[in-house]
């Protein structure tokens, strides 16, 4: 099983559109953080689908250690 790569030490704020699907990079290899660009191919890690319930800013995790996937929960500070 492949391990996720830590892509960053801070969350990335993203303005979301209500009802739109977003695919969060779970592997940490994407050059399009925090979103998937297909770099997980060849691993057993898959992106996480996140449907925005409302429009607004969400902070997406880049350390890949969050317990609130895909949103940042401060795990990067631990």
GROMACS elastic network, one bead per residue, 0.5 to 0.9 nm:
[ bonds ]
;  ai    aj funct       b0    kb
    1    43     6  0.73677   500
    1    44     6  0.62768   500
    1    45     6  0.81590   500
    2    27     6  0.83591   500
    2    43     6  0.58298   500
    2    44     6  0.63349   500
    2    45     6  0.69303   500
    3    27     6  0.72415   500
    3    43     6  0.87573   500
    3    45     6  0.80388   500
    4     7     6  0.87206   500
    4    26     6  0.66963   500
    4    28     6  0.56298   500
    4    29     6  0.78607   500
    4    45     6  0.77266   500
    4    63     6  0.88877   500
    4    64     6  0.66667   500
    4    65     6  0.87166   500
    5    26     6  0.86271   500
    5    27     6  0.59599   500
    5    29     6  0.64120   500
    5    63     6  0.77539   500
    5    64     6  0.72656   500
    6     9     6  0.77334   500
    6    27     6  0.82794   500
    6    28     6  0.56939   500
    6    29     6  0.83664   500
    6    62     6  0.66402   500
    6    64     6  0.59421   500
    6    65     6  0.81155   500
    7    27     6  0.85943   500
    7    29     6  0.69536   500
    7    30     6  0.82188   500
    7    33     6  0.75833   500
    7    34     6  0.85291   500
    7    61     6  0.89657   500
    7    62     6  0.52030   500
    7    63     6  0.56391   500
    7    64     6  0.73875   500
    8    11     6  0.75941   500
    8    28     6  0.84823   500
    8    33     6  0.89425   500
    8    61     6  0.83423   500
    8    63     6  0.52517   500
    8    64     6  0.85274   500
    8    76     6  0.84301   500
    9    61     6  0.86989   500
    9    62     6  0.65709   500
    9    63     6  0.57190   500
    9    76     6  0.57266   500
    9    77     6  0.79256   500
   10    60     6  0.89407   500
   10    61     6  0.72717   500
   10    62     6  0.64189   500
   10    63     6  0.72409   500
   10    72     6  0.85145   500
   10    74     6  0.86272   500
   10    76     6  0.68861   500
   10    77     6  0.87317   500
   11    34     6  0.84812   500
   11    59     6  0.55443   500
   11    60     6  0.53157   500
   11    62     6  0.55759   500
   11    63     6  0.77680   500
   11    71     6  0.81967   500
   11    72     6  0.60283   500
   11    74     6  0.85109   500
   11    76     6  0.85268   500
   12    33     6  0.79925   500
   12    34     6  0.67712   500
   12    58     6  0.81698   500
   12    59     6  0.53339   500
   12    60     6  0.52067   500
   12    61     6  0.66923   500
   12    62     6  0.70895   500
   12    72     6  0.86035   500
   13    57     6  0.62836   500
   13    58     6  0.56284   500
   13    60     6  0.62678   500
   14    34     6  0.89018   500
   14    56     6  0.80289   500
   14    57     6  0.53775   500
   14    58     6  0.54420   500
   14    59     6  0.62427   500
   14    60     6  0.72196   500
   15    55     6  0.72210   500
   15    56     6  0.52936   500
   15    58     6  0.65229   500
   15    59     6  0.89106   500
   16    19     6  0.88378   500
   16    20     6  0.75759   500
   16    22     6  0.86994   500
   16    52     6  0.65003   500
   16    54     6  0.75726   500
   16    55     6  0.51780   500
   16    56     6  0.52951   500
   16    57     6  0.60559   500
   16    58     6  0.70852   500
   17    20     6  0.56663   500
   17    21     6  0.87108   500
   17    52     6  0.65389   500
   17    53     6  0.84943   500
   17    54     6  0.68147   500
   17    56     6  0.69871   500
   18    21     6  0.88077   500
   18    51     6  0.78845   500
   18    52     6  0.50969   500
   18    53     6  0.54942   500
   18    56     6  0.79055   500
   19    51     6  0.59937   500
   19    52     6  0.51966   500
   19    53     6  0.57969   500
   19    54     6  0.68836   500
   19    55     6  0.80918   500
   20    50     6  0.83478   500
   20    51     6  0.56412   500
   20    52     6  0.57219   500
   20    53     6  0.82554   500
   21    49     6  0.65790   500
   21    50     6  0.56559   500
   21    52     6  0.65455   500
   22    35     6  0.73569   500
   22    36     6  0.88166   500
   22    48     6  0.81001   500
   22    49     6  0.57587   500
   22    50     6  0.50885   500
   22    51     6  0.61564   500
   22    52     6  0.77182   500
   23    26     6  0.89428   500
   23    34     6  0.84868   500
   23    35     6  0.56296   500
   23    36     6  0.58199   500
   23    47     6  0.57667   500
   23    48     6  0.53775   500
   23    50     6  0.60962   500
   23    51     6  0.86790   500
   24    33     6  0.79612   500
   24    34     6  0.57815   500
   24    36     6  0.56045   500
   24    47     6  0.54675   500
   24    48     6  0.50872   500
   24    49     6  0.64276   500
   24    50     6  0.71198   500
   24    60     6  0.79355   500
   24    61     6  0.87527   500
   24    69     6  0.86812   500
   24    70     6  0.63956   500
   25    28     6  0.60025   500
   25    29     6  0.75999   500
   25    30     6  0.64554   500
   25    32     6  0.84491   500
   25    33     6  0.67783   500
   25    34     6  0.57615   500
   25    37     6  0.76970   500
   25    38     6  0.86035   500
   25    39     6  0.87717   500
   25    40     6  0.82069   500
   25    46     6  0.76801   500
   25    47     6  0.50130   500
   25    48     6  0.67655   500
   25    62     6  0.84264   500
   25    64     6  0.85697   500
   25    70     6  0.85036   500
   26    29     6  0.83167   500
   26    30     6  0.88587   500
   26    34     6  0.86470   500
   26    35     6  0.85644   500
   26    36     6  0.77716   500
   26    40     6  0.82407   500
   26    45     6  0.67114   500
   26    46     6  0.64078   500
   26    47     6  0.52010   500
   26    48     6  0.65483   500
   26    62     6  0.87119   500
   26    64     6  0.64356   500
   26    69     6  0.87372   500
   26    70     6  0.81136   500
   27    30     6  0.74700   500
   27    36     6  0.85714   500
   27    39     6  0.79621   500
   27    40     6  0.59797   500
   27    43     6  0.84320   500
   27    45     6  0.59133   500
   27    46     6  0.71879   500
   27    47     6  0.74226   500
   27    64     6  0.75234   500
   28    31     6  0.85864   500
   28    33     6  0.77011   500
   28    34     6  0.82344   500
   28    36     6  0.87166   500
   28    39     6  0.85735   500
   28    40     6  0.82491   500
   28    62     6  0.71335   500
   28    63     6  0.77431   500
   28    64     6  0.68062   500
   29    32     6  0.88052   500
   29    33     6  0.83420   500
   29    36     6  0.84453   500
   29    37     6  0.85585   500
   29    38     6  0.87040   500
   29    39     6  0.56945   500
   29    40     6  0.66526   500
   30    33     6  0.57789   500
   30    34     6  0.76307   500
   30    35     6  0.69985   500
   30    36     6  0.56772   500
   30    37     6  0.53835   500
   30    38     6  0.69850   500
   30    39     6  0.53656   500
   30    40     6  0.75514   500
   31    34     6  0.85085   500
   31    35     6  0.83978   500
   31    36     6  0.81523   500
   31    37     6  0.68769   500
   31    39     6  0.80470   500
   32    35     6  0.54977   500
   32    36     6  0.64860   500
   32    37     6  0.61081   500
   33    36     6  0.69709   500
   33    37     6  0.83857   500
   33    60     6  0.89799   500
   33    62     6  0.72138   500
   34    60     6  0.63656   500
   34    61     6  0.70852   500
   34    62     6  0.62853   500
   34    70     6  0.89560   500
   35    47     6  0.81909   500
   36    39     6  0.72299   500
   36    40     6  0.80625   500
   36    46     6  0.88984   500
   36    47     6  0.62516   500
   36    48     6  0.86684   500
   37    40     6  0.80656   500
   38    41     6  0.59941   500
   38    46     6  0.89559   500
   38    47     6  0.85365   500
   39    42     6  0.82710   500
   39    43     6  0.88643   500
   40    43     6  0.55708   500
   40    44     6  0.76354   500
   40    45     6  0.61785   500
   40    46     6  0.65847   500
   40    47     6  0.79431   500
   41    44     6  0.78751   500
   41    45     6  0.81051   500
   41    46     6  0.83105   500
   42    45     6  0.86135   500
   43    46     6  0.80091   500
   48    69     6  0.79511   500
   48    70     6  0.72295   500
   49    70     6  0.87384   500
   50    69     6  0.89912   500
   50    70     6  0.74797   500
   51    54     6  0.89177   500
   52    55     6  0.68502   500
   52    56     6  0.86710   500
   58    71     6  0.70677   500
   58    72     6  0.86360   500
   59    70     6  0.85405   500
   59    71     6  0.57312   500
   59    72     6  0.58098   500
   59    73     6  0.89887   500
   60    69     6  0.82712   500
   60    70     6  0.57468   500
   60    72     6  0.53395   500
   61    64     6  0.60841   500
   61    65     6  0.78276   500
   61    66     6  0.65715   500
   61    68     6  0.88215   500
   61    69     6  0.75133   500
   61    70     6  0.59260   500
   61    71     6  0.53250   500
   61    73     6  0.76775   500
   61    74     6  0.85320   500
   61    75     6  0.87901   500
   61    76     6  0.84566   500
   62    65     6  0.81624   500
   62    66     6  0.86557   500
   62    70     6  0.88514   500
   62    72     6  0.77878   500
   62    76     6  0.83041   500
   63    66     6  0.72809   500
   63    72     6  0.85293   500
   63    75     6  0.75708   500
   63    76     6  0.57587   500
   64    67     6  0.89384   500
   64    69     6  0.82621   500
   64    70     6  0.82823   500
   64    72     6  0.87815   500
   64    75     6  0.85885   500
   64    76     6  0.83918   500
   65    68     6  0.89376   500
   65    69     6  0.85099   500
   65    72     6  0.86893   500
   65    73     6  0.87735   500
   65    74     6  0.89627   500
   65    75     6  0.59588   500
   65    76     6  0.70560   500
   66    69     6  0.58537   500
   66    70     6  0.72255   500
   66    71     6  0.70834   500
   66    72     6  0.58409   500
   66    73     6  0.55830   500
   66    74     6  0.71563   500
   66    75     6  0.54689   500
   66    76     6  0.77809   500
   67    70     6  0.83183   500
   67    71     6  0.83233   500
   67    72     6  0.80884   500
   67    73     6  0.66375   500
   67    75     6  0.77377   500
   68    71     6  0.54566   500
   68    72     6  0.66248   500
   68    73     6  0.61139   500
   69    72     6  0.73127   500
   69    73     6  0.85218   500
   72    75     6  0.73080   500
   72    76     6  0.83583   500
   73    76     6  0.81453   500
   74    77     6  0.57105   500
   74    78     6  0.74995   500
   75    78     6  0.54221   500
